[in-house]
Amino acid sequence: MRDRTTAIGYTRRWLLAALCALIATAIFVLQGPTAALAATDEQEVTDFYFAGTITFDDKPVEGVTISVDGNGFDAETETDPEGKWRLYVPEQERYTLTIDEKTLPDGVIVDAAQLPDGVALVSGTTGSFEAEFGLTGTKIINLFLGEGERVTESFVDQLLSRLMNGLNFGLLLALASMGAALIYGTTRLSNFAHAEMVTWGGLVALVFTSFWQLPLWAGIAGAIIGGALLGWALDAGLWRPLRRRGLGVVQLMIVSIGLSLALRYAFQYVIGGGTSQLPGASPTPIRFGPISLSYIDLISMGVSLVVILAVAYFLTRTRIGKATRAISDNPQLAAASGIDVDRVIRIVWILAGVLAAISGILWAYFRPGVKWDMGMQMLLLIFCAITLGGLGTAFGALLGSLIVGIAVEVSTLWIPSDLKYASALAALIIILLIRPQGLLGRRERLG
């Protein structure tokens, strides 16, 4: 009787073990490759992802590198032995997927005729295509390879394309940097909340166009007026009272950090953590030889140039502009000369708010997208441009912004895109080692 009970117990254990093994095998078969892929790539698992298989002559292709880029995010992965791949993204937006054609078999390219709906090749390429989600957070993109001639760009073509993108980025960065430089020049305040002034411009334009369904011109006008009002309110309600109380530069800088955090999370509370698009975002690019630009890029550069020339005229030809430069040089002497320092500083804050708002709109199209912390992505580059050009000089900030913008974009020819912003800091360090006061700054006598 005891032997029979023992045999029944062994049988149950073996059945239980077999059942567990069967379940584990089923999980591995159904999810194993995907889970292993995510673990190997160390991707952050989200609710949104692109996935699929890459095949050639009905056979899976292993080791093909595929990357995703867009909305300030990029990642890459490789196909597994079954040709499967998966790339997680933070948001349900439009992204650019790129096949590293060096990892494909010789003489084959992606068959554009068999791309699924919602996927289109980027003009002038055979391995990059734009994809967007449907109603769900999953987009399956099965890619079929076929024989063909790859479209490749020479080093000179890539350099020209990145130089133009860098010029575009540098011009919109200059708008924000010049405003921050004017604030520093007249008040000696390193305004960390300037990033939120940039974000404010994009948010106001988004509210006018997407939430209230007004025309784009109304959104742009509202953002400019809103930027001016924000600059006026910050100086009238916060900075002027603090200046009159005699707070030092360090205390004011700490207050600006706290203000930055408060405004940033207030924006997140109001609009949420997602990314929203302004009307006309992600237009079809227009090719000028090796250079690919959209009509929005052309408008952005034109607007930036016009605004920069207007600021230059204001600083060099108007009485208020000359008074601003005088205060930047010596505020005590300017006050003794009869200049109303507080009034000029108030105008500088309003002007800085307008420039930041315009920069925020252009940044929302360049990035593209409006997000609650979008200005923070520019803040380090703004300070870098101001320091590079020379502290407190608007024209130095312009020159520094152009150098930073071009350095950021051109550096991707040699370094991964994740490190492109570090190239701006490298340029800053090299130039400051040669000229510590910045390109257009003046040496200050110490002691």
C-alpha positions as CSV (number, residue, x, y, z in Angstrom):
1,M,0.0,0.0,0.0
2,R,2.9,2.3,0.9
3,D,4.6,1.5,-2.4
4,R,1.5,2.3,-4.4
5,T,1.1,5.6,-2.6
6,T,4.7,6.5,-3.3
7,A,4.3,5.6,-7.0
8,I,1.3,7.8,-7.2
9,G,3.2,10.7,-5.6
10,Y,6.1,10.3,-8.1
11,T,3.7,10.2,-11.0
12,R,2.0,13.4,-9.9
13,R,5.3,15.1,-9.5
14,W,6.4,14.0,-13.0
15,L,3.1,15.2,-14.4
16,L,3.4,18.5,-12.7
17,A,7.0,19.0,-13.9
18,A,6.0,18.0,-17.4
19,L,3.2,20.6,-17.3
20,C,5.5,23.3,-16.1
21,A,8.0,22.5,-18.8
22,L,5.3,22.6,-21.4
23,I,4.1,26.0,-20.2
24,A,7.6,27.4,-20.2
25,T,8.3,26.0,-23.7
26,A,5.1,27.7,-24.9
27,I,6.0,31.0,-23.4
28,F,9.5,30.8,-24.9
29,V,8.1,30.0,-28.3
30,L,5.6,32.8,-28.2
31,Q,7.5,35.5,-26.5
32,G,11.0,34.3,-26.1
33,P,12.7,35.8,-29.1
34,T,11.1,39.2,-28.5
35,A,11.9,39.2,-24.8
36,A,15.4,38.1,-25.5
37,L,15.7,40.9,-28.0
38,A,14.5,43.5,-25.7
39,A,16.8,42.3,-22.9
40,T,19.8,42.1,-25.2
41,D,19.3,45.7,-26.5
42,E,18.5,46.9,-23.0
43,Q,15.6,48.9,-24.4
44,E,13.1,50.5,-22.0
45,V,9.8,48.7,-22.5
46,T,6.9,51.0,-23.3
47,D,3.4,50.7,-24.6
48,F,4.4,51.7,-28.1
49,Y,6.8,49.8,-30.4
50,F,7.6,49.1,-34.0
51,A,8.3,45.4,-34.8
52,G,8.5,43.1,-37.8
53,T,10.7,40.7,-39.7
54,I,13.3,41.2,-42.5
55,T,13.4,38.5,-45.2
56,F,15.2,37.9,-48.5
57,D,14.0,35.2,-50.9
58,D,11.5,34.1,-48.1
59,K,14.4,33.5,-45.7
60,P,15.1,35.5,-42.6
61,V,18.1,37.8,-42.5
62,E,20.0,37.9,-39.2
63,G,22.2,40.8,-37.9
64,V,20.6,43.6,-39.8
65,T,20.9,46.9,-37.8
66,I,17.7,49.0,-37.8
67,S,17.3,52.3,-35.9
68,V,14.5,54.7,-35.0
69,D,14.7,58.4,-34.7
70,G,12.3,61.2,-34.0
71,N,10.7,63.5,-31.4
72,G,13.9,63.8,-29.5
73,F,14.3,60.0,-29.2
74,D,16.6,57.4,-31.0
75,A,17.4,53.8,-30.5
76,E,18.6,50.8,-32.5
77,T,18.5,47.0,-32.6
78,E,19.5,44.0,-34.7
79,T,17.4,41.3,-36.2
80,D,17.6,37.9,-34.5
81,P,18.2,34.5,-36.2
82,E,14.6,34.5,-37.3
83,G,14.9,38.0,-38.8
84,K,12.7,39.5,-36.1
85,W,13.2,42.9,-34.6
86,R,11.5,45.3,-32.2
87,L,12.0,48.9,-31.2
88,Y,10.2,50.6,-28.3
89,V,9.4,54.3,-28.5
90,P,8.1,56.7,-25.8
91,E,5.1,58.1,-27.7
92,Q,2.6,57.3,-30.5
93,E,4.1,59.7,-33.0
94,R,5.7,59.7,-36.5
95,Y,9.3,58.3,-36.5
96,T,12.0,57.7,-39.1
97,L,13.3,54.1,-39.3
98,T,16.6,53.5,-40.9
99,I,18.2,50.3,-42.2
100,D,22.0,50.2,-42.0
101,E,22.6,49.0,-45.5
102,K,26.1,48.0,-44.7
103,T,24.6,45.1,-42.7
104,L,22.5,43.9,-45.6
105,P,23.7,41.2,-48.0
106,D,25.6,42.5,-51.0
107,G,23.4,43.8,-53.9
108,V,20.1,44.0,-52.1
109,I,18.0,46.8,-50.8
110,V,14.5,47.2,-49.2
111,D,11.8,46.5,-51.7
112,A,9.8,49.8,-51.6
113,A,6.9,48.2,-53.5
114,Q,6.2,45.9,-50.6
115,L,6.2,48.5,-47.8
116,P,3.0,48.3,-45.6
117,D,0.5,51.1,-45.3
118,G,1.6,54.1,-43.2
119,V,5.2,53.6,-44.2
120,A,7.0,55.6,-46.9
121,L,10.6,55.8,-48.1
122,V,12.3,59.1,-47.3
123,S,13.0,60.9,-50.6
124,G,16.4,60.2,-52.0
125,T,17.1,57.1,-49.9
126,T,16.7,53.3,-50.1
127,G,17.1,52.5,-46.5
128,S,15.2,55.2,-44.5
129,F,11.5,55.5,-44.3
130,E,8.9,57.3,-42.2
131,A,6.3,55.3,-40.2
132,E,3.4,56.3,-38.0
133,F,1.1,54.3,-35.7
134,G,-2.5,53.5,-36.5
135,L,-5.2,53.2,-33.8
136,T,-3.0,51.0,-31.6
137,G,0.3,51.4,-30.0
138,T,1.9,48.6,-32.1
139,K,3.1,49.0,-35.7
140,I,4.2,45.8,-37.5
141,I,6.6,46.5,-40.4
142,N,7.7,43.5,-42.3
143,L,10.5,44.4,-44.7
144,F,11.2,42.4,-47.9
145,L,14.6,42.7,-49.5
146,G,15.2,42.6,-53.2
147,E,18.0,43.2,-55.7
148,G,18.7,46.8,-56.5
149,E,21.2,49.7,-56.5
150,R,21.6,51.4,-53.2
151,V,21.4,55.2,-53.0
152,T,24.4,56.5,-51.1
153,E,25.6,60.0,-50.3
154,S,29.2,61.1,-50.6
155,F,31.0,62.6,-47.6
156,V,30.8,66.1,-49.3
157,D,27.0,65.7,-49.8
158,Q,26.5,64.7,-46.2
159,L,28.6,67.6,-45.0
160,L,26.6,70.1,-47.0
161,S,23.4,68.7,-45.8
162,R,24.5,68.8,-42.1
163,L,25.9,72.3,-42.5
164,M,22.5,73.6,-43.7
165,N,20.7,71.8,-40.9
166,G,23.3,73.3,-38.5
167,L,22.7,76.7,-39.8
168,N,19.0,76.3,-39.4
169,F,19.4,75.1,-35.8
170,G,22.0,77.8,-35.0
171,L,19.7,80.6,-36.2
172,L,16.7,79.5,-34.0
173,L,19.1,78.9,-31.1
174,A,20.4,82.4,-31.6
175,L,17.0,84.0,-31.0
176,A,16.8,82.4,-27.5
177,S,20.5,83.0,-26.8
178,M,20.4,86.7,-27.7
179,G,17.5,87.3,-25.3
180,A,19.3,85.5,-22.5
181,A,22.5,87.4,-23.2
182,L,20.7,90.7,-23.0
183,I,19.2,89.8,-19.6
184,Y,22.7,88.7,-18.4
185,G,24.3,91.9,-19.7
186,T,21.8,94.3,-18.0
187,T,21.2,92.3,-14.8
188,R,24.1,89.8,-14.5
189,L,21.5,87.1,-14.0
190,S,22.0,83.7,-15.4
191,N,18.3,83.0,-16.0
192,F,17.7,79.2,-15.8
193,A,14.0,79.9,-16.4
194,H,14.8,81.0,-19.9
195,A,14.2,77.4,-21.0
196,E,10.6,77.7,-19.8
197,M,10.2,81.0,-21.7
198,V,11.1,79.1,-24.8
199,T,8.6,76.3,-23.9
200,W,5.9,79.0,-23.3
201,G,6.0,80.2,-26.9
202,G,5.4,76.7,-28.2
203,L,2.6,76.0,-25.7
204,V,0.7,79.2,-26.4
205,A,0.9,78.5,-30.2
206,L,-0.3,75.0,-29.5
207,V,-3.3,76.2,-27.4
208,F,-4.3,78.7,-30.1
209,T,-4.1,76.3,-33.0
210,S,-4.8,72.8,-31.6
211,F,-7.0,73.5,-28.6
212,W,-8.9,76.5,-29.8
213,Q,-8.8,75.6,-33.5
214,L,-7.6,79.1,-34.6
215,P,-5.5,79.7,-37.7
216,L,-1.7,79.3,-37.4
217,W,-1.1,83.1,-37.8
218,A,-3.3,83.7,-34.8
219,G,-1.3,81.1,-32.8
220,I,2.0,82.8,-33.8
221,A,0.7,86.2,-32.9
222,G,-0.7,84.9,-29.6
223,A,2.7,83.3,-28.8
224,I,4.6,86.5,-29.5
225,I,2.2,88.6,-27.3
226,G,2.2,85.9,-24.7
227,G,6.0,85.9,-24.6
228,A,6.1,89.7,-24.2
229,L,3.5,89.5,-21.4
230,L,5.5,86.7,-19.6
231,G,8.7,88.7,-19.8
232,W,7.0,91.8,-18.4
233,A,5.3,89.8,-15.6
234,L,8.5,88.1,-14.5
235,D,10.4,91.3,-14.2
236,A,7.5,93.3,-12.6
237,G,6.4,90.6,-10.3
238,L,9.6,88.9,-9.3
239,W,13.0,90.2,-10.5
240,R,12.5,94.0,-9.9
241,P,11.3,93.5,-6.3
242,L,14.3,91.2,-5.7
243,R,16.7,93.6,-7.2
244,R,15.4,96.4,-5.0
245,R,15.9,94.2,-2.0
246,G,19.6,94.0,-2.9
247,L,19.8,90.2,-3.5
248,G,23.1,89.1,-5.0
249,V,23.7,87.3,-8.2
250,V,24.0,83.9,-6.6
251,Q,20.7,84.3,-4.8
252,L,18.9,85.4,-7.9
253,M,20.3,82.5,-9.9
254,I,19.0,80.1,-7.3
255,V,15.6,81.7,-7.5
256,S,15.7,81.3,-11.3
257,I,16.4,77.6,-10.8
258,G,13.3,77.3,-8.5
259,L,11.2,79.3,-11.0
260,S,12.3,77.0,-13.8
261,L,11.2,73.9,-11.9
262,A,7.9,75.4,-10.9
263,L,7.0,76.6,-14.4
264,R,8.2,73.3,-16.0
265,Y,6.0,71.1,-13.9
266,A,3.1,73.5,-14.1
267,F,3.3,73.1,-17.9
268,Q,3.3,69.3,-17.4
269,Y,0.3,69.5,-15.2
270,V,-1.7,71.5,-17.7
271,I,-0.8,69.7,-21.0
272,G,0.4,66.3,-19.8
273,G,3.6,64.5,-20.6
274,G,3.0,63.8,-24.3
275,T,4.2,65.5,-27.4
276,S,1.7,67.5,-29.5
277,Q,2.3,68.7,-33.1
278,L,1.7,72.2,-34.5
279,P,-0.2,72.5,-37.8
280,G,1.9,71.5,-40.8
281,A,4.6,69.6,-38.8
282,S,6.7,67.0,-40.7
283,P,6.2,68.4,-44.2
284,T,7.5,66.7,-47.3
285,P,11.2,67.7,-47.8
286,I,12.4,69.6,-50.9
287,R,15.7,68.6,-52.4
288,F,18.3,71.2,-53.5
289,G,20.9,68.9,-54.9
290,P,22.3,67.0,-51.8
291,I,20.5,69.3,-49.4
292,S,17.0,68.3,-48.2
293,L,14.9,71.1,-46.7
294,S,11.2,71.6,-46.2
295,Y,9.3,74.8,-46.8
296,I,9.1,75.2,-43.0
297,D,12.9,75.0,-42.8
298,L,13.2,77.8,-45.3
299,I,10.6,79.9,-43.5
300,S,12.3,79.3,-40.2
301,M,15.7,80.5,-41.5
302,G,14.1,83.5,-43.2
303,V,12.2,84.5,-40.0
304,S,15.2,84.0,-37.9
305,L,17.3,86.3,-40.1
306,V,14.7,89.0,-40.2
307,V,14.3,89.0,-36.4
308,I,18.0,89.0,-35.8
309,L,18.5,92.0,-38.2
310,A,15.7,93.8,-36.3
311,V,17.4,93.2,-33.0
312,A,20.7,94.4,-34.4
313,Y,19.0,97.6,-35.6
314,F,17.3,98.0,-32.2
315,L,20.6,97.7,-30.4
316,T,22.7,99.9,-32.7
317,R,20.3,102.6,-34.0
318,T,17.6,103.2,-31.3
319,R,18.0,105.2,-28.1
320,I,16.7,102.3,-26.0
321,G,19.1,99.9,-27.7
322,K,22.1,102.3,-27.1
323,A,20.9,102.6,-23.4
324,T,20.8,98.8,-23.2
325,R,24.4,98.6,-24.4
326,A,25.4,101.3,-22.0
327,I,23.9,99.5,-19.0
328,S,25.6,96.3,-20.1
329,D,29.0,98.2,-20.1
330,N,28.5,100.0,-16.8
331,P,25.1,100.2,-15.1
332,Q,26.3,102.7,-12.4
333,L,27.6,105.1,-15.0
334,A,24.5,104.7,-17.1
335,A,22.3,105.6,-14.2
336,A,24.5,108.6,-13.4
337,S,24.1,109.7,-17.0
338,G,20.3,109.9,-16.6
339,I,19.3,106.6,-18.1
340,D,16.2,105.0,-16.4
341,V,17.9,101.6,-15.7
342,D,14.7,99.9,-14.4
343,R,12.7,100.9,-17.5
344,V,15.4,99.7,-19.9
345,I,15.7,96.4,-18.0
346,R,11.9,96.0,-18.3
347,I,12.1,96.5,-22.0
348,V,14.9,93.9,-22.2
349,W,12.8,91.3,-20.4
350,I,9.9,92.0,-22.8
351,L,12.2,91.7,-25.8
352,A,13.8,88.5,-24.4
353,G,10.3,87.0,-23.9
354,V,9.4,87.7,-27.5
355,L,12.6,86.2,-28.9
356,A,12.2,83.1,-26.7
357,A,8.6,82.7,-27.9
358,I,9.6,82.9,-31.6
359,S,12.5,80.4,-30.9
360,G,10.0,78.1,-29.1
361,I,7.7,78.0,-32.2
362,L,10.6,77.4,-34.6
363,W,12.0,74.7,-32.2
364,A,8.6,73.0,-32.1
365,Y,8.8,72.6,-35.9
366,F,12.5,71.7,-36.0
367,R,12.3,69.0,-33.3
368,P,9.3,68.5,-34.2
369,G,6.6,68.7,-31.5
370,V,5.6,70.7,-28.4
371,K,6.4,69.1,-25.0
372,W,6.3,70.4,-21.5
373,D,10.1,70.2,-21.1
374,M,11.1,71.1,-24.7
375,G,13.0,74.2,-23.6
376,M,15.3,72.3,-21.3
377,Q,16.8,70.5,-24.3
378,M,18.0,73.9,-25.4
379,L,19.1,75.4,-22.1
380,L,22.6,74.0,-22.0
381,L,23.2,74.9,-25.6
382,I,21.9,78.5,-24.9
383,F,24.4,78.9,-22.0
384,C,27.1,77.3,-24.2
385,A,26.5,79.8,-27.0
386,I,26.4,82.8,-24.6
387,T,29.7,81.8,-23.0
388,L,31.3,80.9,-26.3
389,G,30.4,84.3,-27.9
390,G,31.3,86.4,-24.8
391,L,29.1,86.9,-21.7
392,G,26.6,89.7,-22.0
393,T,27.0,90.5,-25.7
394,A,24.0,89.8,-28.0
395,F,26.2,89.6,-31.1
396,G,28.5,87.2,-29.3
397,A,25.5,85.0,-28.5
398,L,24.6,85.1,-32.2
399,L,28.0,84.0,-33.3
400,G,28.2,81.4,-30.5
401,S,24.8,80.0,-31.5
402,L,25.9,79.5,-35.1
403,I,29.0,77.7,-34.1
404,V,27.1,75.5,-31.6
405,G,24.4,74.7,-34.2
406,I,26.8,73.7,-36.9
407,A,29.0,71.8,-34.5
408,V,26.1,69.8,-33.2
409,E,24.8,68.8,-36.6
410,V,28.2,68.2,-38.4
411,S,29.6,66.1,-35.5
412,T,27.1,63.3,-36.4
413,L,29.4,62.5,-39.3
414,W,31.9,61.0,-36.9
415,I,30.1,60.4,-33.5
416,P,26.8,58.8,-32.6
417,S,23.8,61.1,-32.6
418,D,23.4,60.5,-28.8
419,L,26.6,62.4,-28.3
420,K,26.1,65.3,-30.7
421,Y,25.3,67.8,-28.0
422,A,28.6,67.0,-26.3
423,S,30.4,68.3,-29.4
424,A,29.1,71.8,-28.6
425,L,30.8,71.6,-25.1
426,A,34.0,70.4,-26.7
427,A,34.0,73.4,-29.0
428,L,33.3,75.6,-26.0
429,I,36.3,74.2,-24.1
430,I,38.7,74.5,-27.0
431,I,37.8,78.1,-27.8
432,L,37.9,79.2,-24.1
433,L,41.3,77.6,-23.7
434,I,42.5,79.9,-26.5
435,R,40.3,83.0,-25.7
436,P,38.9,82.8,-22.1
437,Q,36.7,85.9,-22.5
438,G,34.9,84.4,-25.4
439,L,35.0,85.3,-29.1
440,L,33.5,88.8,-28.8
441,G,34.0,89.3,-25.0
442,R,36.4,91.7,-23.4
443,R,39.1,91.0,-20.9
444,E,38.2,92.0,-17.4
445,R,40.7,93.4,-15.0
446,L,40.9,91.5,-11.8
447,G,42.3,92.9,-8.5
